[in-house]
Amino acid sequence: MLSHLTEKLRQRLREPRHTRLRAFYRESNAVVERALLEDLEDEVRRLLAGSGRPDDPWCW
């Protein structure tokens, strides 16, 4: 596993800087999108279960 990651890093370092930055940006966006979707799914499950916050009259 470690050798796989090391090789991946070596490949990245051989790429031009703008390509590395673009790949980092895409991967970062994917991580953020995944986290936001997980939060949204949790919120929808909570709403569908009817366990809204007591201080929120609209149950949001």
C-alpha positions in Angstrom: 0.0 0.0 0.0 2.7 2.4 0.9 4.7 1.6 -2.2 1.6 2.3 -4.3 1.2 5.7 -2.7 4.9 6.5 -3.1 4.7 5.6 -6.8 1.6 7.7 -7.2 3.4 10.7 -5.6 6.4 10.2 -7.9 4.1 10.2 -10.9 2.5 13.4 -9.7 5.8 15.1 -9.2 6.8 14.3 -12.8 3.6 16.1 -14.1 3.7 19.8 -14.9 2.7 22.1 -12.0 -0.6 23.3 -13.5 -1.6 19.7 -14.1 -0.9 18.8 -10.4 -2.9 21.9 -9.2 -5.8 21.0 -11.4 -5.8 17.4 -10.1 -5.6 18.6 -6.5 -8.5 21.1 -7.1 -10.7 18.3 -8.6 -9.9 15.9 -5.8 -10.5 18.6 -3.2 -13.9 19.4 -4.7 -14.8 15.8 -4.8 -14.1 15.4 -1.1 -16.1 18.5 -0.2 -19.0 17.5 -2.4 -19.0 14.0 -0.8 -19.1 15.5 2.7 -21.9 18.0 1.8 -23.9 15.2 0.2 -23.5 13.0 3.4 -24.6 16.0 5.5 -27.6 16.5 3.3 -28.5 12.9 3.4 -28.4 12.9 7.2 -30.5 16.0 7.3 -33.1 14.5 4.9 -33.2 11.3 7.0 -33.7 13.3 10.1 -36.5 15.4 8.5 -38.3 12.3 7.2 -38.0 10.7 10.6 -39.8 13.7 12.0 -37.2 14.5 14.6 -37.0 18.2 14.0 -35.3 20.5 16.5 -37.7 21.7 19.2 -36.7 25.3 18.7 -37.7 25.2 15.0 -41.4 25.5 14.4 -41.0 24.4 10.7 -39.0 21.3 11.7 -36.1 22.2 9.5 
